[in-house]
Amino acid sequence: MKRWAGLLCIVPCLLSSAAAGDEPPRPIRALLVLGGCCHDYARQKDLLTRGISARAHVEWTVAYDPNKTNGHKNPVYDNPDWARGFDIIVHDECSSHVDDMASIETILKPHREGLPGVVLHCGMHCYRTEGWNKRRATPWMQFTGLISTGHGPQQPIAVAFVDKDHPITRPLADWTTVNEELYNNAAGHIEPTAHALARGKQGRTEWTVAWTNTYNNKARVFSTTLGHNNATVSDPRYLDLVTRGLLWAVDKLDDRYLKPEAQTVPEDLAHGKPATASSTENADHRPGAAVDGDPATRWSAEGASVPQWWQVDLGRPRDLTGIRIVWERDGVDYRYKVEGSEDGRDWVMLSDQKSTEGRDRDRDRTHPFLARKVRHVRVTATQLPPGARASLAEVQVLGTDRVPAPARAAARP
């Protein structure tokens, strides 16, 4: 590991490998620039590089600036040739108060000459020169393709892809994030050089959250305003989106650079573990049927009364990244809560699904969250429509380690 000026860690890390017997392509050489205010960049640099390179042939250099202010320029830009040798730059810095035009020109020069880019989350709010709050694109916003001046509260964002035929989005499905910041589109639209891929909605507020841009008629740029919290950055759906955006930007979104054989999923910590419940319909629908790995079996409560709870003991306290719940039936307005406990007595909320706003009626639901030292996980049905009962086909409690994805697609959260 090299150190620059005591501030910058440049970490070259080859995170791609070929399957046995296959000839790998030359890895895409990517520079990840990140650091600054308001985010866990120390952790997110690892989540991004490992997650993307599990999906595509990418070799990373990381320019991480540990300075936690928004007025500090990443020292990598001190070198006029900072981008030399890279195929793409991923901008994930938070430097809104870096407004020196000479520095901004140094940052934009390689992109203006055609170097592709990816811009993530707070990267949209960087380099605010005069006029940024007047609905007129600054030089940096011309590069990103969108004018954004602020964000709303930390609440889940319902992400809907508006161009489902684009190469980036074609295999992806709409989803709802954990608590996230919905960035505004200050001019009410994206720039004429940009193309919307996804819209995000919080209540009645809706903005573009993922798009492509053509900068200076030369450089392809993929951007998303999603990615504030670690639970989002580690979400497989987010990593799929960013990976495909990166590959599109370098014009290598194809089977040669994608690594479907290397796809991984969070480890299921609940599989085969002891489970209990508030009630059981009969021996065929015992609590353990929800963690046996067989979606054809299920736990079912006795009768349709609520509340009804189902609980699993992970054996020891574990760090969690979310839960996948497969209910018995599609199209049912299941309302429920997910709680965790270290000792089985004191419980904390992990995911509150008791409200109806934006309710997902799909039986297969994944709820990302971050929780430490959880041994017991409990799902409590709080309200059911007439004719339904609390009945779980599968529950996967997701850990921090990643394992190869099972062959059956239904097991991939």
RAQUI-V138664 format. One record per backbone hydrogen bond with DSSP energy under -1.0 kcal/mol. CO is the residue of the C=O (numbers start at 1). NH is the residue of the N-H. If there is no record, write none. Layout:
co->CO nh->NH
co->CO nh->NH
This chain:
co->2 nh->10
co->4 nh->7
co->4 nh->8
co->7 nh->66
co->8 nh->4
co->9 nh->64
co->10 nh->2
co->13 nh->60
co->19 nh->22
co->28 nh->59
co->29 nh->87
co->29 nh->88
co->30 nh->61
co->31 nh->90
co->32 nh->63
co->33 nh->92
co->34 nh->65
co->35 nh->94
co->39 nh->41
co->40 nh->44
co->41 nh->45
co->43 nh->47
co->44 nh->48
co->45 nh->49
co->46 nh->50
co->47 nh->51
co->48 nh->52
co->49 nh->53
co->50 nh->54
co->52 nh->55
co->52 nh->56
co->55 nh->259
co->56 nh->58
co->57 nh->28
co->59 nh->30
co->60 nh->13
co->61 nh->32
co->62 nh->11
co->63 nh->34
co->64 nh->9
co->70 nh->97
co->74 nh->77
co->75 nh->78
co->76 nh->79
co->79 nh->82
co->81 nh->84
co->83 nh->86
co->88 nh->31
co->89 nh->118
co->90 nh->33
co->91 nh->120
co->94 nh->37
co->95 nh->98
co->95 nh->127
co->96 nh->128
co->97 nh->99
co->100 nh->104
co->101 nh->105
co->102 nh->106
co->103 nh->107
co->104 nh->108
co->105 nh->109
co->108 nh->112
co->109 nh->113
co->110 nh->115
co->111 nh->114
co->116 nh->89
co->117 nh->222
co->118 nh->91
co->119 nh->224
co->120 nh->123
co->121 nh->124
co->122 nh->125
co->123 nh->126
co->127 nh->129
co->129 nh->132
co->131 nh->134
co->138 nh->142
co->139 nh->143
co->140 nh->144
co->141 nh->145
co->145 nh->191
co->147 nh->186
co->150 nh->184
co->153 nh->155
co->155 nh->180
co->157 nh->177
co->158 nh->201
co->159 nh->175
co->160 nh->199
co->166 nh->170
co->169 nh->172
co->175 nh->159
co->180 nh->155
co->182 nh->152
co->185 nh->188
co->191 nh->194
co->193 nh->214
co->195 nh->212
co->197 nh->162
co->197 nh->163
co->198 nh->209
co->198 nh->210
co->199 nh->160
co->200 nh->207
co->201 nh->158
co->202 nh->205
co->205 nh->202
co->207 nh->200
co->209 nh->225
co->210 nh->197
co->210 nh->198
co->211 nh->223
co->212 nh->195
co->213 nh->221
co->215 nh->218
co->215 nh->219
co->219 nh->215
co->220 nh->117
co->221 nh->213
co->222 nh->119
co->223 nh->211
co->224 nh->121
co->229 nh->233
co->230 nh->234
co->232 nh->235
co->235 nh->239
co->236 nh->240
co->237 nh->241
co->238 nh->242
co->239 nh->243
co->240 nh->244
co->241 nh->245
co->242 nh->246
co->243 nh->247
co->244 nh->248
co->245 nh->249
co->246 nh->250
co->247 nh->252
co->248 nh->251
co->252 nh->254
co->254 nh->258
co->257 nh->57
co->259 nh->262
co->260 nh->263
co->263 nh->405
co->265 nh->403
co->267 nh->399
co->270 nh->273
co->274 nh->313
co->276 nh->311
co->282 nh->285
co->285 nh->300
co->286 nh->289
co->287 nh->290
co->288 nh->291
co->290 nh->395
co->291 nh->272
co->294 nh->297
co->299 nh->392
co->300 nh->281
co->308 nh->381
co->309 nh->278
co->310 nh->379
co->311 nh->276
co->312 nh->377
co->318 nh->374
co->320 nh->371
co->321 nh->369
co->322 nh->398
co->323 nh->367
co->324 nh->396
co->325 nh->365
co->326 nh->393
co->326 nh->394
co->332 nh->334
co->335 nh->382
co->335 nh->383
co->336 nh->353
co->337 nh->380
co->338 nh->350
co->338 nh->351
co->339 nh->378
co->340 nh->348
co->341 nh->375
co->341 nh->376
co->348 nh->340
co->351 nh->338
co->353 nh->336
co->356 nh->359
co->361 nh->331
co->363 nh->327
co->365 nh->325
co->367 nh->323
co->371 nh->320
co->374 nh->318
co->375 nh->314
co->376 nh->341
co->377 nh->312
co->378 nh->339
co->379 nh->310
co->380 nh->337
co->381 nh->308
co->383 nh->335
co->385 nh->388
co->390 nh->301
co->391 nh->328
co->392 nh->299
co->394 nh->326
co->396 nh->324
co->397 nh->269
co->398 nh->321
co->401 nh->267
co->403 nh->265
co->408 nh->411
co->409 nh->412
